[in-house]
């Protein structure tokens, strides 16, 4: 037979605190069903009242009845089930902690990898900028050298052409003429307006040249 704690207290005249103490010390046979604790007792224990110790003038020796609960299969199974449930809960808690530690470690590794990638990316950008600057400087130096070389070649060609052919620069030639300033300006404007369509006018490096060995410019020089 099984009794609830309150029923057991009432039947055996014991306080609830004492019964709980005996349960914790496993001195009573009990089971738990649906969250309710039942104490297993025998019919004999219920029919035999507890004899309290009394001391009178006639007898001084107390008489007590000890109730020794018996261990049943249901009790053992309930105990194993409870311990098994507690172990499962502990395992779940430990697994949760392990998963959290793994996640934290992986997050730390990801953060470190991101920092390293940012550092290398910044270094790559700096190196790329330096290489671009060096390449730009080399190109500018090369272009400058080519320009100087081209100008030198052009100047040499002009000098050779002027030496071989009677080629004269327009402004220089106009200055040799006995003309007034406004007349010179008019002639110069006339040449500027015609040099694109007139093969007689040579243009080099922004200057106009006249080749008197090949052409006649009287129509453009007259005033």
C-alpha positions in Angstrom: 0.0 0.0 0.0 1.2 3.5 -0.6 0.4 6.7 1.2 1.0 10.4 0.5 3.2 12.3 2.9 0.3 14.0 4.6 -1.4 10.6 5.0 1.7 9.0 6.4 2.1 11.9 8.9 -1.4 11.5 10.1 -1.2 7.7 10.4 2.1 7.4 12.1 1.9 10.7 14.1 5.1 12.1 12.6 5.9 15.6 11.5 6.4 16.4 7.8 10.0 17.6 8.4 10.9 14.2 10.0 9.4 12.3 7.1 11.3 14.5 4.6 14.5 13.9 6.5 13.9 10.1 6.4 13.2 10.3 2.7 16.4 12.2 2.0 18.3 9.6 4.1 16.5 6.8 2.1 15.1 5.3 5.3 11.7 5.0 3.8 10.5 3.1 0.8 8.9 5.6 -1.7 8.1 6.2 -5.3 7.3 9.4 -7.3 4.4 9.5 -9.8 3.4 12.6 -11.7 5.4 14.7 -9.3 3.7 13.2 -6.2 5.7 11.3 -3.6 4.1 8.1 -2.3 5.5 6.2 0.7 5.2 2.4 0.5 3.9 0.7 3.7 2.6 -2.7 4.5 -0.8 -3.5 5.9 0.8 -4.9 9.0 2.5 -1.5 9.7 -0.9 0.2 9.4 -2.6 -2.2 11.8 0.2 -2.1 14.4 0.1 1.2 16.3 3.3 2.8 17.4 4.0 2.3 21.1 5.7 5.3 22.6 8.2 4.9 25.4 6.7 5.4 28.8 8.3 5.2 32.2 6.3 4.5 35.3 7.0 3.4 38.8 6.2 -0.2 37.7 8.2 -0.4 34.5 11.1 1.7 33.3 12.0 0.0 30.1 10.5 1.7 26.9 8.8 -0.4 24.3 9.2 0.8 20.7 8.2 -0.7 17.4 10.6 -0.2 14.5 9.3 -0.1 11.0 11.9 -1.1 8.4 10.7 -0.4 4.9 11.2 -3.1 2.3 12.9 -2.4 -0.9 10.7 -3.2 -3.9 11.4 -3.4 -7.6 9.2 -0.4 -8.2 11.3 1.6 -5.8 14.6 0.6 -7.4 13.2 1.4 -10.9 11.9 4.8 -9.7 15.3 5.5 -8.2 17.1 4.5 -11.4 14.7 6.5 -13.5 15.2 9.6 -11.4 19.0 9.3 -11.5 18.9 8.6 -15.2 16.8 11.8 -15.7 19.3 13.8 -13.7 22.2 12.4 -15.7 20.4 13.2 -19.0 19.9 16.8 -17.8 23.5 17.1 -16.8 24.6 15.7 -20.2 22.4 18.2 -22.0 23.8 21.1 -20.0 27.4 19.9 -20.7 26.7 19.5 -24.4 25.2 23.0 -24.5 28.3 24.4 -22.8 30.6 22.5 -25.2 28.7 23.8 -28.2 28.9 27.3 -26.9 32.7 27.0 -26.3 33.1 25.6 -29.9 31.0 28.5 -31.3 33.0 31.1 -29.3 36.2 29.5 -30.5 35.1 29.5 -34.2 34.0 33.1 -33.9 37.4 34.1 -32.5 39.1 32.3 -35.4 36.8 34.0 -37.9 37.6 37.4 -36.3 41.3 36.7 -36.4 41.1 35.6 -40.0 39.2 38.8 -40.9 41.7 41.0 -39.2 44.6 39.2 -41.0 42.8 39.6 -44.4 42.2 43.3 -43.7 45.9 43.8 -42.9 47.0 42.0 -46.1 44.4 43.8 -48.1 45.7 47.2 -46.8 49.3 46.1 -47.6 48.2 45.0 -51.1 46.5 48.4 -51.7 49.6 50.2 -50.5 51.9 48.1 -52.7 49.5 48.6 -55.7 49.6 52.3 -55.2 53.4 52.4 -55.0 53.7 50.3 -58.2 51.2 52.6 -60.0 53.1 55.7 -58.9 56.4 54.1 -60.1 54.9 53.0 -63.4 53.4 56.5 -63.9 56.8 58.1 -63.2 58.6 55.8 -65.6 56.0 56.5 -68.3 56.3 60.3 -67.7 60.1 60.0 -67.9 59.9 57.9 -71.0 57.4 60.3 -72.6 59.6 63.3 -71.7 62.6 61.6 -73.2 60.7 60.8 -76.4 59.4 64.4 -76.5 62.9 65.8 -76.2 64.2 63.4 -78.8 61.3 64.2 -81.1 61.9 67.9 -80.7 65.6 67.5 -81.3 64.9 65.5 -84.4 62.3 68.1 -85.6 64.7 70.9 -84.9 67.4 69.1 -86.8 65.1 68.4 -89.7 64.0 72.0 -89.8 67.6 73.2 -89.7 68.6 70.8 -92.4 65.6 71.8 -94.5 66.3 75.4 -94.0 69.9 74.9 -95.0 69.0 72.8 -98.1 66.0 74.8 -99.1 65.5 78.4 -98.6 63.0 78.0 -95.8 62.3 81.0 -93.6 60.1 81.4 -90.6 57.2 83.8 -91.4 57.6 86.3 -88.5 61.3 86.4 -89.0 60.8 87.1 -92.7 58.1 89.8 -92.1 60.5 91.7 -89.8 63.0 92.0 -92.7 60.4 93.7 -94.9 60.1 97.5 -94.9 56.5 97.5 -93.5 54.7 99.2 -90.8 53.4 97.3 -87.7 49.8 97.1 -88.8 50.8 95.9 -92.3 52.8 93.1 -90.7 49.8 92.1 -88.6 47.6 92.0 -91.7 50.0 89.8 -93.6 50.4 87.5 -90.6 46.6 87.1 -90.3 46.4 86.4 -94.0 48.9 83.5 -93.7 47.2 82.2 -90.6 43.8 82.1 -92.4 45.3 80.4 -95.4 47.9 77.9 -94.1 45.4 75.0 -93.7 44.3 75.1 -97.3 47.6 76.4 -98.9 50.3 73.8 -99.5 52.9 76.5 -99.8 52.7 77.3 -96.1 54.7 74.9 -93.9 53.6 74.5 -90.3 56.1 73.1 -87.7 55.8 73.2 -83.9 53.2 76.0 -84.1 55.3 78.2 -86.4 54.7 79.0 -90.1 57.6 78.6 -92.6 58.0 79.8 -96.2 60.0 77.9 -98.8 61.0 80.4 -101.5 63.0 77.8 -103.4 59.7 76.1 -104.3 56.9 78.6 -104.1 56.0 82.2 -104.8 54.2 84.1 -102.0 53.8 87.5 -103.6 50.0 87.2 -103.5 50.0 86.7 -99.8 52.8 89.3 -99.1 51.5 92.2 -101.1 49.8 95.0 -99.4 
